[in-house]
């Protein structure tokens, strides 16, 4: 749900965000093997971000990781410790639930019995792995498993006239518990209440936006959708989503961030958490409801020189590589992820091109500092470090 654009984050917050993403991936590999890394997800790393944001010494939760193909074979400072492990535990349990849901729906290859059997085995192993890691950091994943089990029963009973918030309640309960435990790990138990409220609303928002984005596809395939099943119109879903975004902002104003910053304000320690949960969530809502307008002007008609604008054309080159040589260069670019991130030269023509990561969601504020000022009337951005 949270898919930040590097243009809005700025260099400093982008580096922090990548540190948590890599930290979650490495925590999954370290505790559960290479296969577990496939459950790495953007929303799960919020658990790691929140834990570090509340820590007295955020730098204590970092280490230097070795070269990785997904970073272009570069070393990097990554998050590690209890926050990353809690994020890994939550990601495993929720990925297990999602896989079982796909098996139950008979989606794609999972409609075949041998594939479904293997998927159930993997899901069960992820449940056990998540429970072990959760226990190591003092978190009982049973609350997540219980929420998943209750979800199935609630969906079975739901029908026209059922409040859609009845359907979202299990997800809200699960995310509230995960968010609240970050306060325990950070040694700030008084933050548990506002973080539980923020987590509850985040879970509601995630469920609603997922339903909105899947509504047409579910209708075409005959799959169950909470909005369709309960007869909830899009206007009501949008109202609930906007209310959740506003509630998350208010809840985070009560959080005591790291380095002794008083509630309602945050230092650079809480800057990334604030950026993702206060400024990126409204963009997620606009994207889901199809009301995104890109301030960076991405696309063929963007002004030259603006972030997201296409690169100026170059004169044709005559030194084209042959088929085999080009394939060899392409393999090298793919292995170092330069085809995905940053700017690279075409393996055959040598022309400059943008990686697929450049097609990011650049909606919202034009730059991170203007974003940081856009909620100044309520004081939530007072004294923040935008990372500009």
Secondary structure, DSSP 4 states (H G I P E B T S, - for coil): -----HHHHHHHHHHHHHHHHHHHHHHHHHHH-GGGGGG--TTTHHHHHHHHHH-SSGGGGEEEEEEEGGGTSEEEEEE-SHHHHHHHHHHHHHHHHHHHHHHHHT-GGGGSHHHHHHHHHHHHHHHHHHHHHHHHTT--THHHHHHHHHHHHHHHH--TTS-HHHHHHHHHHHHHHHHHHHHHHTT-GGGHHHHHHHHHHHHHHHHHHHHHHHHHHHHHHT---HHHHHT--HHHHHHHHHHHHHHHHHHHTT---STTPPTT---GGGHHHHIIIIIIHHHHHHHHTT---BTT--BTTSPTTSTTBPPPP----S----HHHHHHHHHHHHHTTTTTSSEEE-TTT--EEE-GGGS---BS-SSHHHHHHTTGGGTTTTT-----
